[in-house]
């Protein structure tokens, strides 16, 4: 939240919040890199302010809203390649490849994966296994900004 200016009103704060959440993902990615971390993670952040829910996510950590009326709403979009044609296009447009594991004899098995690296999702916070070609940025957490959204919730109560 340090990316938010300290002296702004509520509406400006809510407008700046999505960008600040994405900045948090970028900072986490940079911190992982500086520490030499090989593995990575996915993340979902939720900020509730009154009846405004702001959600930012990278990867496949889901956020589901359970309303008082029992209606469930998925508030995030998984970055899994198998179910998300837009993510597959994003990977290939950035110079990566999408395909299944190839067994001896050419038989393909398992879910779609990003290559190089072989991860099943196209975005994450740092996972060096698929940062073999640093010039390829299809996995950059800085690109999740368009996945960040804000919604007005009329009545939402936790289930007991």
MARBA-3410 file (N, C-alpha, C, O; in Angstrom, 1 decimal):
160
0.8,-1.2,0.0,0.0,0.0,0.0,0.9,1.3,0.0,0.3,2.4,-0.1 ~ 2.1,1.1,0.1,3.0,2.3,0.1,3.0,3.0,-1.2,3.5,4.1,-1.3 ~ 2.5,2.4,-2.3,2.4,3.0,-3.6,1.2,4.0,-3.6,1.1,4.8,-4.6 ~ 0.4,4.0,-2.6,-0.7,5.0,-2.5,-0.3,6.3,-1.9,0.4,6.2,-0.8 ~ -0.6,7.4,-2.4,-0.3,8.7,-1.8,-1.0,8.8,-0.4,-2.2,8.4,-0.3
-0.4,9.3,0.6,-1.0,9.3,2.0,-2.1,10.4,2.1,-2.9,10.2,3.0 ~ -2.2,11.4,1.3,-3.1,12.5,1.6,-4.1,12.7,0.5,-4.3,13.8,0.0 ~ -4.8,11.6,0.1,-5.8,11.7,-0.9,-7.2,11.3,-0.3,-7.3,10.6,0.7 ~ -8.3,11.8,-0.9,-9.6,11.5,-0.4,-10.0,10.0,-0.8,-9.3,9.4,-1.6 ~ -11.1,9.6,-0.3,-11.5,8.2,-0.5,-11.7,7.8,-1.9,-11.2,6.7,-2.4
-12.4,8.6,-2.7,-12.6,8.3,-4.1,-11.3,8.2,-4.9,-11.1,7.2,-5.7 ~ -10.4,9.1,-4.7,-9.0,9.0,-5.3,-8.3,7.8,-4.9,-7.5,7.2,-5.7 ~ -8.4,7.5,-3.6,-7.7,6.3,-3.0,-8.2,5.0,-3.7,-7.5,4.2,-4.1 ~ -9.6,4.9,-3.9,-10.2,3.8,-4.5,-9.7,3.7,-6.0,-9.5,2.6,-6.5 ~ -9.6,4.8,-6.6,-9.1,4.9,-8.0,-7.7,4.4,-8.2,-7.3,3.8,-9.1
-6.8,4.8,-7.2,-5.4,4.5,-7.2,-5.1,3.1,-6.7,-4.1,2.5,-7.0 ~ -6.1,2.5,-6.0,-5.8,1.2,-5.4,-5.4,0.0,-6.3,-4.5,-0.7,-6.1 ~ -6.1,-0.1,-7.5,-5.7,-1.2,-8.4,-4.3,-1.1,-8.8,-3.6,-2.2,-8.9 ~ -3.8,0.0,-9.2,-2.4,0.2,-9.6,-1.5,-0.1,-8.4,-0.4,-0.7,-8.6 ~ -1.9,0.3,-7.2,-1.0,0.0,-6.0,-0.9,-1.5,-5.8,0.2,-2.0,-5.4
-2.0,-2.2,-6.0,-2.0,-3.7,-5.8,-1.1,-4.4,-6.8,-0.3,-5.3,-6.5 ~ -1.2,-3.9,-8.0,-0.3,-4.4,-9.1,1.2,-4.1,-8.8,2.1,-4.9,-8.9 ~ 1.4,-2.9,-8.3,2.8,-2.5,-7.9,3.3,-3.5,-6.8,4.5,-3.8,-6.7 ~ 2.4,-3.9,-5.9,2.8,-4.9,-4.9,3.2,-6.2,-5.5,4.2,-6.8,-5.0 ~ 2.5,-6.7,-6.5,3.0,-7.9,-7.2,4.3,-7.7,-7.9,5.2,-8.6,-7.8
4.5,-6.6,-8.5,5.8,-6.3,-9.2,6.9,-6.3,-8.2,8.0,-6.8,-8.4 ~ 6.7,-5.6,-7.0,7.7,-5.5,-6.0,8.0,-6.9,-5.4,9.2,-7.3,-5.2 ~ 7.0,-7.8,-5.2,7.2,-9.1,-4.8,8.1,-9.9,-5.8,9.0,-10.6,-5.4 ~ 7.8,-9.7,-7.1,8.5,-10.4,-8.1,10.0,-10.0,-8.1,10.9,-10.8,-8.2 ~ 10.2,-8.7,-7.9,11.6,-8.1,-7.9,12.3,-8.7,-6.6,13.5,-9.0,-6.7
11.6,-8.7,-5.5,12.2,-9.2,-4.2,12.6,-10.7,-4.3,13.7,-11.1,-3.9 ~ 11.7,-11.5,-5.0,12.1,-12.9,-5.2,13.3,-13.0,-6.0,14.2,-13.8,-5.7 ~ 13.4,-12.2,-7.1,14.6,-12.2,-8.0,15.8,-11.8,-7.2,16.9,-12.5,-7.4 ~ 15.8,-10.8,-6.4,17.0,-10.3,-5.7,17.5,-11.3,-4.7,18.7,-11.4,-4.5 ~ 16.6,-12.1,-4.1,16.9,-13.1,-3.2,17.4,-14.4,-3.8,17.8,-15.3,-3.2
17.3,-14.4,-5.1,17.7,-15.6,-5.9,16.8,-16.8,-5.7,17.2,-17.9,-5.9 ~ 15.5,-16.5,-5.4,14.5,-17.6,-5.3,14.3,-18.3,-6.7,14.2,-17.6,-7.7 ~ 14.2,-19.6,-6.6,14.0,-20.4,-7.8,12.5,-20.6,-8.1,12.1,-20.5,-9.2 ~ 11.8,-20.8,-7.0,10.4,-21.1,-7.1,9.6,-19.8,-7.1,10.1,-18.7,-7.0 ~ 8.3,-19.9,-7.3,7.4,-18.7,-7.4,6.1,-19.0,-6.7,6.0,-20.0,-6.0
5.2,-18.1,-6.9,3.9,-18.2,-6.2,2.8,-17.5,-7.1,3.1,-16.7,-8.0 ~ 1.6,-17.8,-6.7,0.5,-17.0,-7.2,-0.1,-16.2,-6.1,0.2,-16.5,-4.9 ~ -0.9,-15.2,-6.4,-1.4,-14.4,-5.3,-2.8,-13.8,-5.7,-3.0,-13.5,-6.8 ~ -3.6,-13.6,-4.7,-4.8,-12.8,-4.8,-4.9,-11.9,-3.7,-4.8,-12.3,-2.5 ~ -5.2,-10.6,-3.9,-5.3,-9.6,-2.9,-6.8,-9.0,-3.0,-7.2,-8.8,-4.1
-7.4,-8.9,-1.8,-8.7,-8.3,-1.8,-8.7,-7.2,-0.8,-8.3,-7.4,0.4 ~ -9.3,-6.0,-1.1,-9.4,-4.9,-0.2,-10.9,-4.6,-0.2,-11.5,-4.3,-1.3 ~ -11.5,-4.6,1.0,-12.9,-4.2,1.1,-13.0,-2.9,1.8,-12.5,-2.7,2.9 ~ -13.7,-1.9,1.2,-13.9,-0.6,1.7,-15.4,-0.3,1.6,-15.8,0.1,0.5 ~ -16.1,-0.4,2.7,-17.5,-0.2,2.6,-18.1,-1.3,1.8,-18.0,-2.5,2.0
-18.8,-0.9,0.7,-19.4,-1.8,-0.2,-18.6,-1.9,-1.5,-19.1,-2.5,-2.5 ~ -17.4,-1.5,-1.5,-16.5,-1.6,-2.7,-15.5,-2.7,-2.4,-14.8,-2.6,-1.4 ~ -15.4,-3.6,-3.3,-14.5,-4.7,-3.2,-13.5,-4.6,-4.4,-13.9,-4.6,-5.5 ~ -12.2,-4.5,-4.1,-11.2,-4.4,-5.1,-10.4,-5.7,-5.1,-9.9,-6.1,-4.0 ~ -10.2,-6.3,-6.2,-9.6,-7.6,-6.3,-8.5,-7.6,-7.3,-8.7,-7.1,-8.4
-7.3,-8.0,-7.0,-6.2,-8.1,-7.9,-5.6,-9.6,-7.8,-5.5,-10.1,-6.7 ~ -5.3,-10.2,-8.9,-4.7,-11.5,-8.8,-3.7,-11.8,-9.9,-3.8,-11.1,-11.0 ~ -2.9,-12.7,-9.7,-1.9,-13.2,-10.7,-1.8,-14.7,-10.5,-1.6,-15.2,-9.4 ~ -2.0,-15.5,-11.5,-1.9,-16.9,-11.4,-3.2,-17.6,-11.3,-4.2,-17.2,-12.0 ~ -3.4,-18.5,-10.4,-4.6,-19.2,-10.3,-5.1,-19.3,-8.8,-5.9,-20.2,-8.5
-4.8,-18.3,-8.0,-5.4,-18.2,-6.7,-6.7,-17.5,-6.8,-6.8,-16.3,-7.1 ~ -7.8,-18.2,-6.7,-9.1,-17.7,-6.9,-9.7,-16.9,-5.8,-9.4,-17.1,-4.6 ~ -10.6,-16.0,-6.2,-11.4,-15.3,-5.2,-12.9,-15.4,-5.6,-13.2,-15.1,-6.7 ~ -13.7,-15.9,-4.7,-15.1,-16.2,-4.9,-15.9,-15.4,-3.9,-15.6,-15.5,-2.7 ~ -16.8,-14.6,-4.3,-17.7,-13.8,-3.5,-19.0,-14.7,-3.2,-19.6,-15.1,-4.1
-19.3,-14.9,-1.9,-20.5,-15.6,-1.5,-21.4,-14.5,-0.9,-21.2,-14.0,0.2 ~ -22.4,-14.2,-1.6,-23.3,-13.1,-1.2,-24.4,-13.6,-0.2,-24.5,-14.8,-0.1 ~ -25.0,-12.7,0.5,-26.0,-13.1,1.5,-27.1,-13.9,0.9,-27.7,-14.8,1.5 ~ -27.5,-13.7,-0.4,-28.5,-14.5,-1.0,-28.1,-15.8,-1.5,-28.8,-16.6,-2.1 ~ -26.8,-16.2,-1.3,-26.3,-17.5,-1.7,-25.7,-17.5,-3.1,-25.3,-18.6,-3.5
-25.7,-16.4,-3.7,-25.1,-16.3,-5.1,-23.6,-16.3,-5.0,-23.0,-15.6,-4.2 ~ -22.9,-17.1,-5.8,-21.5,-17.1,-5.9,-21.0,-16.4,-7.1,-21.6,-16.6,-8.2 ~ -20.0,-15.6,-7.0,-19.4,-14.9,-8.1,-17.9,-15.1,-8.1,-17.3,-14.8,-7.1 ~ -17.4,-15.5,-9.2,-15.9,-15.6,-9.4,-15.4,-14.2,-9.7,-15.8,-13.6,-10.7 ~ -14.5,-13.7,-8.8,-14.0,-12.4,-9.0,-12.6,-12.3,-9.6,-12.1,-11.2,-9.9
-12.0,-13.5,-9.9,-10.7,-13.5,-10.6,-10.8,-14.3,-11.8,-11.8,-15.1,-12.1 ~ -9.8,-14.2,-12.7,-9.7,-15.0,-13.9,-8.4,-15.8,-13.7,-7.3,-15.3,-13.5 ~ -8.5,-17.1,-13.9,-7.3,-18.0,-13.8,-6.4,-17.7,-15.0,-6.9,-17.5,-16.1 ~ -5.1,-17.8,-14.8,-4.2,-17.6,-15.9,-3.7,-19.0,-16.4,-2.6,-19.2,-16.9 ~ -4.6,-20.0,-16.2,-4.3,-21.4,-16.7,-4.4,-21.4,-18.2,-5.4,-20.8,-18.8
-3.5,-22.0,-18.9,-3.5,-22.0,-20.3,-4.6,-22.9,-20.9,-5.1,-22.6,-22.0 ~ -4.9,-24.0,-20.2,-5.9,-24.9,-20.7,-7.3,-24.3,-20.9,-7.9,-24.6,-21.9 ~ -7.7,-23.4,-20.0,-9.0,-22.8,-20.1,-9.0,-21.4,-20.6,-10.1,-20.9,-20.8 ~ -7.9,-20.8,-20.9,-7.9,-19.4,-21.2,-7.2,-19.1,-22.5,-5.9,-19.0,-22.6 ~ -8.0,-19.0,-23.6,-7.4,-18.7,-24.9,-6.6,-17.4,-25.0,-5.6,-17.3,-25.7
-7.1,-16.4,-24.3,-6.4,-15.1,-24.3,-5.0,-15.2,-23.7,-4.1,-14.6,-24.2 ~ -4.8,-16.1,-22.7,-3.5,-16.3,-22.1,-2.6,-17.0,-23.1,-1.4,-16.8,-23.2 ~ -3.2,-18.0,-23.8,-2.4,-18.8,-24.8,-1.9,-17.8,-25.8,-0.7,-17.9,-26.2 ~ -2.7,-16.9,-26.3,-2.3,-16.0,-27.3,-1.3,-15.0,-26.8,-0.3,-14.6,-27.5 ~ -1.4,-14.6,-25.5,-0.4,-13.7,-24.9,1.0,-14.4,-24.9,2.0,-13.7,-25.2
1.0,-15.7,-24.5,2.3,-16.4,-24.5,2.9,-16.5,-25.8,4.1,-16.1,-26.0 ~ 2.2,-16.9,-26.8,2.7,-17.1,-28.2,3.1,-15.7,-28.8,4.1,-15.6,-29.5 ~ 2.3,-14.7,-28.5,2.7,-13.3,-29.1,3.9,-12.8,-28.5,4.6,-11.9,-29.1 ~ 4.3,-13.3,-27.3,5.5,-12.8,-26.6,6.7,-13.7,-26.9,7.8,-13.5,-26.4 ~ 6.5,-14.7,-27.8,7.7,-15.5,-28.2,7.8,-16.8,-27.5,8.7,-17.6,-27.8
6.8,-17.1,-26.6,6.8,-18.4,-25.9,6.1,-19.5,-26.7,5.6,-19.2,-27.8 ~ 6.1,-20.7,-26.2,5.4,-21.8,-26.9,4.4,-22.4,-25.9,4.6,-22.3,-24.7 ~ 3.3,-22.9,-26.4,2.3,-23.5,-25.6,2.2,-25.0,-26.1,2.0,-25.2,-27.3 ~ 2.3,-25.9,-25.2,2.1,-27.3,-25.6,2.0,-28.2,-24.4,2.2,-27.8,-23.3 ~ 1.8,-29.5,-24.7,1.7,-30.5,-23.6,3.1,-31.2,-23.5,3.9,-31.0,-24.3
3.2,-31.9,-22.4,4.4,-32.7,-22.2,4.5,-33.7,-23.4,3.5,-34.3,-23.8 ~ 5.6,-33.9,-23.9,5.8,-34.9,-25.0,6.6,-36.1,-24.5,7.8,-36.0,-24.1 ~ 5.9,-37.2,-24.5,6.6,-38.5,-24.1,7.4,-39.0,-25.2,7.3,-38.6,-26.4 ~ 8.2,-40.0,-24.9,9.0,-40.7,-26.0,8.0,-41.3,-27.0,6.9,-41.8,-26.6 ~ 8.2,-41.1,-28.2,7.3,-41.5,-29.3,6.4,-40.5,-29.7,5.5,-40.7,-30.6
6.4,-39.3,-29.1,5.6,-38.1,-29.5,4.3,-38.0,-28.9,3.5,-37.1,-29.3 ~ 3.9,-38.9,-28.0,2.6,-38.8,-27.4,2.5,-37.6,-26.4,3.4,-37.5,-25.6 ~ 1.5,-36.8,-26.6,1.4,-35.6,-25.7,0.5,-36.0,-24.6,-0.6,-36.6,-24.8 ~ 0.8,-35.5,-23.4,0.0,-35.8,-22.2,-0.1,-34.6,-21.3,0.7,-33.7,-21.4 ~ -1.1,-34.6,-20.4,-1.3,-33.6,-19.4,-1.8,-32.3,-19.9,-2.2,-32.2,-21.1
-1.9,-31.3,-19.1,-2.4,-30.0,-19.4,-1.5,-29.2,-20.3,-0.3,-29.5,-20.4 ~ -2.0,-28.1,-20.9,-1.2,-27.2,-21.7,-0.2,-26.5,-20.8,-0.5,-26.2,-19.6 ~ 1.0,-26.3,-21.3,2.1,-25.6,-20.5,2.8,-24.6,-21.3,2.8,-24.6,-22.5 ~ 3.4,-23.6,-20.6,4.3,-22.6,-21.2,5.7,-23.2,-21.4,6.2,-23.8,-20.4 ~ 6.3,-22.9,-22.5,7.7,-23.3,-22.7,8.5,-22.2,-23.1,8.0,-21.4,-24.0
9.7,-22.0,-22.6,10.4,-22.9,-21.8,9.9,-22.8,-20.3,9.3,-21.9,-19.9 ~ 10.1,-23.9,-19.6,9.8,-24.0,-18.2,8.7,-25.0,-17.9,8.9,-25.7,-16.9 ~ 7.7,-25.1,-18.6,6.7,-26.1,-18.4,5.6,-25.8,-17.4,5.0,-26.8,-16.9 ~ 5.4,-24.6,-17.0,4.4,-24.3,-16.0,3.0,-24.3,-16.7,2.9,-24.0,-17.9 ~ 2.0,-24.6,-15.9,0.6,-24.7,-16.5,-0.1,-23.4,-16.5,-1.2,-23.3,-17.1
0.5,-22.4,-15.9,-0.1,-21.0,-15.9,0.8,-20.0,-16.5,2.1,-20.2,-16.5 ~ 0.3,-19.0,-17.1,1.1,-18.1,-17.8,1.6,-16.9,-17.0,2.5,-16.2,-17.5 ~ 1.1,-16.7,-15.8,1.6,-15.6,-15.0,1.8,-16.1,-13.6,1.0,-16.9,-13.1 ~ 2.8,-15.6,-13.0,3.1,-15.9,-11.6,4.1,-14.8,-11.0,4.6,-14.1,-11.8 ~ 4.2,-14.9,-9.7,5.3,-14.0,-9.1,6.5,-14.9,-9.1,6.6,-15.9,-8.4
7.5,-14.5,-9.8,8.8,-15.2,-9.9,8.7,-16.7,-9.9,8.3,-17.3,-8.9 ~ 9.2,-17.3,-10.9,9.4,-18.7,-11.0,10.5,-18.9,-12.0,10.3,-18.9,-13.2 ~ 11.8,-18.9,-11.5,12.9,-18.9,-12.4,13.0,-20.0,-13.4,13.6,-19.9,-14.4 ~ 12.3,-21.1,-13.1,12.4,-22.2,-14.0,11.9,-21.8,-15.4,12.4,-22.4,-16.4 ~ 11.1,-20.9,-15.5,10.7,-20.5,-16.8,11.1,-19.1,-17.2,10.4,-18.4,-18.0
12.1,-18.6,-16.6,12.7,-17.3,-16.9,14.0,-17.6,-17.6,15.0,-16.8,-17.5 ~ 14.1,-18.7,-18.4,15.3,-19.0,-19.1,15.6,-17.9,-20.1,16.8,-17.6,-20.2 ~ 14.6,-17.4,-20.8,14.9,-16.4,-21.8,14.3,-15.1,-21.2,13.1,-14.8,-21.3 ~ 15.1,-14.3,-20.5,14.7,-13.1,-19.8,14.0,-12.1,-20.8,13.2,-11.3,-20.3 ~ 14.3,-12.2,-22.1,13.7,-11.3,-23.0,12.2,-11.6,-23.2,11.5,-10.7,-23.7
11.7,-12.8,-22.8,10.3,-13.1,-23.0,9.6,-12.6,-21.7,9.9,-13.1,-20.6 ~ 8.6,-11.8,-21.9,7.9,-11.2,-20.7,6.5,-11.6,-20.7,5.7,-10.9,-20.1 ~ 6.1,-12.8,-21.2,4.7,-13.1,-21.2,4.2,-13.4,-19.8,3.0,-13.4,-19.5 ~ 5.1,-13.7,-18.9,4.8,-14.0,-17.5,4.9,-12.9,-16.5,4.8,-13.1,-15.3 ~ 5.2,-11.7,-17.0,5.4,-10.5,-16.2,4.2,-10.2,-15.3,3.1,-10.0,-15.9
4.4,-10.1,-14.0,3.3,-9.7,-13.1,2.9,-8.3,-13.4,1.8,-7.9,-13.0 ~ 3.7,-7.5,-14.0,3.3,-6.1,-14.3,2.1,-6.1,-15.3,1.5,-5.0,-15.5 ~ 1.8,-7.1,-15.9,0.7,-7.2,-16.9,-0.6,-7.6,-16.3,-1.6,-7.7,-17.0 ~ -0.7,-7.7,-15.0,-1.9,-8.1,-14.4,-2.9,-7.0,-14.2,-4.0,-7.2,-13.8 ~ -2.4,-5.8,-14.5,-3.3,-4.6,-14.2,-4.6,-4.7,-14.8,-5.6,-4.2,-14.2
-4.7,-5.2,-16.0,-6.0,-5.3,-16.7,-6.9,-6.4,-16.0,-8.1,-6.5,-16.3 ~ -6.3,-7.2,-15.2,-7.1,-8.2,-14.4,-7.6,-7.7,-13.1,-8.5,-8.3,-12.5 ~ -7.2,-6.5,-12.7,-7.6,-5.9,-11.5,-8.9,-5.2,-11.7,-9.1,-4.5,-12.7 ~ -9.9,-5.5,-10.9,-11.2,-4.9,-11.1,-11.8,-4.4,-9.8,-11.3,-4.7,-8.7 ~ -12.8,-3.5,-9.9,-13.5,-3.0,-8.7,-15.0,-3.2,-9.0,-15.5,-3.1,-10.1
-15.7,-3.6,-7.9,-17.1,-3.9,-8.1,-17.9,-3.3,-6.9,-17.3,-3.3,-5.8 ~ -19.1,-2.9,-7.1,-19.9,-2.5,-6.0,-20.7,-3.7,-5.6,-21.4,-4.4,-6.4 ~ -20.7,-4.0,-4.3,-21.5,-5.1,-3.7,-22.6,-4.5,-2.8,-22.4,-3.7,-1.9 ~ -23.8,-4.8,-3.2,-25.0,-4.3,-2.4,-25.1,-4.9,-1.1,-25.3,-4.2,-0.1 ~ -25.1,-6.2,-1.0,-25.2,-6.9,0.3,-24.4,-8.1,0.3,-24.6,-9.1,-0.5
-23.3,-8.1,1.0,-22.5,-9.3,1.1,-22.2,-9.6,2.6,-21.7,-8.7,3.3 ~ -22.5,-10.8,3.0,-22.3,-11.1,4.4,-21.5,-12.5,4.4,-21.8,-13.3,3.6 ~ -20.6,-12.7,5.4,-20.0,-14.0,5.5,-21.0,-15.1,5.9,-21.9,-14.8,6.7 ~ -20.9,-16.2,5.4,-21.7,-17.3,5.8,-21.3,-17.8,7.1,-20.1,-17.8,7.5 ~ -22.2,-18.3,7.9,-21.9,-18.8,9.3,-22.1,-20.2,9.4,-21.8,-20.8,10.4
END
